[in-house]
């Protein structure tokens, strides 16, 4: 099952706490250094992942296309701040989930938790 199917079948208790949001091109979903508080389930669109340096230079190292999840690595590894900036390249539609809500969904849905583990393994490989 892909992430869009999981989003469609999201448990009601999780859906009530999820916020559907749209980001326009150029808008940051996540900014490097901001406190880790949310996970973003990217339903539509594409984002650019980049890292800014004190010199002002920006290095773009990835593009993420829907469906995917953003901020999962930071939340699951208990990081204090996001490691990179994630900016909309196209109009992006996301579900914004608080870290606790994300954990609750993983505890409630074994298949979802396994899919997240697979996605993280793919990112890390």
SULCOR-V989544 format. One record per residue. N is the residue number from 0. RES is the residue in three letters. PSI is psi as a letter, one per 40 degrees, with the letter a starting at -180 (999 if undefined). NEAR is the number of other C-alpha atoms within 10 Angstrom. Layout:
BEGIN
N/RES/PSI/NEAR
N/RES/PSI/NEAR
END
This chain:
BEGIN
0/UNK/h/8
1/UNK/i/10
2/UNK/d/19
3/UNK/d/16
4/UNK/d/10
5/UNK/d/14
6/UNK/d/17
7/UNK/d/9
8/UNK/f/10
9/UNK/h/16
10/UNK/i/13
11/UNK/d/9
12/UNK/d/12
13/UNK/d/16
14/UNK/d/17
15/UNK/d/10
16/UNK/e/15
17/UNK/i/19
18/UNK/h/14
19/UNK/h/14
20/UNK/i/14
21/UNK/h/18
22/UNK/h/18
23/UNK/i/15
24/UNK/h/15
25/UNK/e/14
26/UNK/h/16
27/UNK/h/17
28/UNK/d/21
29/UNK/h/22
30/UNK/h/19
31/UNK/h/17
32/UNK/e/12
33/UNK/i/13
34/UNK/i/14
35/UNK/h/21
36/UNK/d/17
37/UNK/i/21
38/UNK/i/25
39/UNK/h/24
40/UNK/h/24
41/UNK/h/25
42/UNK/d/21
43/UNK/i/17
44/UNK/a/21
45/UNK/i/22
46/UNK/i/27
47/UNK/h/19
48/UNK/h/23
49/UNK/i/19
50/UNK/h/15
51/UNK/i/14
52/UNK/i/9
53/UNK/d/6
54/UNK/e/6
55/UNK/e/7
56/UNK/i/9
57/UNK/h/12
58/UNK/h/11
59/UNK/h/14
60/UNK/e/10
61/UNK/i/11
62/UNK/h/14
63/UNK/h/18
64/UNK/i/17
65/UNK/i/17
66/UNK/i/18
67/UNK/i/20
68/UNK/i/21
69/UNK/h/20
70/UNK/e/22
71/UNK/d/22
72/UNK/d/19
73/UNK/d/19
74/UNK/d/21
75/UNK/d/13
76/UNK/e/8
77/UNK/f/11
78/UNK/i/14
79/UNK/d/13
80/UNK/i/16
81/UNK/i/21
82/UNK/d/20
83/UNK/i/19
84/UNK/h/20
85/UNK/h/26
86/UNK/h/23
87/UNK/h/23
88/UNK/d/20
89/UNK/i/17
90/UNK/h/15
91/UNK/h/22
92/UNK/h/21
93/UNK/i/25
94/UNK/h/20
95/UNK/h/22
96/UNK/h/21
97/UNK/i/19
98/UNK/d/20
99/UNK/d/14
100/UNK/d/19
101/UNK/d/23
102/UNK/d/14
103/UNK/d/13
104/UNK/d/19
105/UNK/d/16
106/UNK/d/12
107/UNK/d/14
108/UNK/g/13
109/UNK/d/11
110/UNK/d/13
111/UNK/d/19
112/UNK/d/16
113/UNK/d/12
114/UNK/d/16
115/UNK/d/18
116/UNK/d/14
117/UNK/d/12
118/UNK/d/17
119/UNK/d/15
120/UNK/d/10
121/UNK/d/9
122/UNK/d/9
123/UNK/d/8
124/UNK/999/6
END
